[in-house]
Amino acid sequence: MVERLKVVIDKAACCGYGICAEICPQVYKLDANGIVYVDDAIVPQGLEESAREGAGACPQSALKVVPA
């Protein structure tokens, strides 16, 4: 069984750099104000590494990818 992951967002920490969305646009989206959101907190299969990379690139540490 594949371990499922989910994204946890600290919206108050997000400053809208958008690096996460550049690295993994399939998971991370930016709203009209440039603040990150996800359509679904569960990371789609096959995007785990990309989602981790996007979260790790956040200068404000506003994103975490954790076991679902």
C-alpha positions in Angstrom: 0.0 0.0 0.0 1.3 3.4 -0.9 1.6 5.9 1.9 -0.7 8.9 1.2 0.5 12.4 2.1 -1.4 15.6 2.8 -0.4 19.3 2.6 -0.8 21.5 5.7 -0.8 25.2 5.0 0.0 28.0 7.4 -1.8 30.8 5.5 -0.7 33.4 8.0 2.9 32.6 7.2 2.5 32.7 3.4 3.9 35.8 1.8 3.0 34.9 -1.8 6.4 34.1 -3.3 4.8 31.4 -5.4 7.8 29.2 -5.5 5.7 26.2 -4.4 3.3 26.7 -7.3 6.2 27.1 -9.8 7.7 23.8 -8.6 4.5 21.8 -8.3 1.5 23.6 -9.9 -0.5 20.3 -9.9 -0.8 20.6 -6.1 -0.1 24.3 -5.1 -2.3 27.1 -6.4 -2.2 30.8 -5.7 -5.4 32.8 -5.0 -6.1 36.4 -6.3 -3.9 37.7 -3.5 -1.0 35.4 -4.2 -1.7 33.2 -1.1 -1.2 29.5 -1.5 -4.1 27.0 -1.4 -4.7 23.5 -2.6 -7.8 22.0 -4.2 -7.4 18.8 -2.2 -5.1 18.5 0.9 -4.3 14.9 -0.2 -1.3 14.8 -2.5 -2.1 12.9 -5.8 -0.2 9.7 -6.3 3.0 10.3 -8.2 3.4 13.9 -7.1 4.8 13.1 -3.6 8.4 14.2 -4.3 7.3 17.3 -6.2 4.9 18.3 -3.4 7.7 17.8 -0.9 10.1 19.9 -3.0 7.6 22.7 -3.4 6.9 22.8 0.4 10.6 22.7 1.2 11.3 25.6 -1.1 8.9 27.9 0.7 11.0 30.8 2.2 8.5 31.3 5.0 8.1 27.5 5.9 4.3 27.9 5.3 3.9 24.4 3.9 4.3 21.0 5.3 3.8 17.6 3.7 2.8 15.0 6.3 1.4 11.5 6.3 -2.3 11.6 5.7 
